[in-house]
Structure formats: structure tokens, C-alpha cells
């Protein structure tokens, strides 16, 4: 069953996962289900986080060189239409108006954030 979770990440080409280990709460239907050892739960969480990091890096790799309309936020940051975080490079901080959409070219990434320059 866990392999199906890993497979769906690939099949749906998911690029961001919020992973946390399941913990049953008494009185809930899930508490009545067979429980896995804590060691297995932690290992599966690590595996899923590792896959998530790989998928996000692949997505960021695919963005390099592309041009996006970036929604500007404060502190020289923004978001692409896909909600990927962007750090805006080589710009005058005072010229950034949060809420503005600006055409940007993605130049690189650090596996956590895209970096872009205004075109």
C-alpha cells in the first residue's frame, strides 16, 4: 500500500508534498485499525520526504531559462503562477511593489527557491 503512495507522486507529477507521520487518536476509527511499528512509520516518512525533494528539484530544474509572470511580495520575493517561490535578483528593492505582477526569467535555483531576473 505504501508503494502506491510513492507511485501516485510520480503518476500525478507532484512537486510539493507535505509529509508527516500518522498518529492515531483514541476514539477515532483509525485507532481501531492495525497499527504499524513506529520505526516503519518514520522510515516511510523519510522515504516520502526524499522523493518529495527529488521531485521538487526536478521541477525547479525544468524552470531554469523559462519566463514567468511573477507575483511580487515583499523582501525581493515572489511566486510563479505555479506558486513556486522566487527570489528576485539584481533589482532595486525600493522598486518592488508587493502585489505587482512582473515578467521574470528564471536563472537558477537552490532546491528550495527559484532565482529570477526581471526582463
C-alpha positions, 0 to 999 in steps of 0.5 A: 500500500505504501508503494502506491503512495510513492507511485501516485507522486510520480503518476500525478507529477507532484512537486510539493508534498507535505509529509508527516507521520500518522498518529492515531487518536483514541476514539477515532476509527483509525485507532481501531485499525492495525497499527504499524511499528513506529520505526516503519512509520518514520522510515516511510516518512523519510522515504516520502520526504526524499522523493518529495525533494527529488521531485521538487528539484526536478521541477525547479530544474525544468524552470531554469531559462523559462519566463514567468509572470511573477507575483511580487511580495515583499523582501525581493520575493515572489511566486510563479503562477505555479506558486513556486517561490522566487527570489528576485535578483539584481533589482532595486528593492525600493522598486518592488511593489508587493502585489505587482505582477512582473515578467521574470526569467528564471536563472537558477535555483537552490532546491528550495527557491527559484532565482529570477531576473526581471526582463 
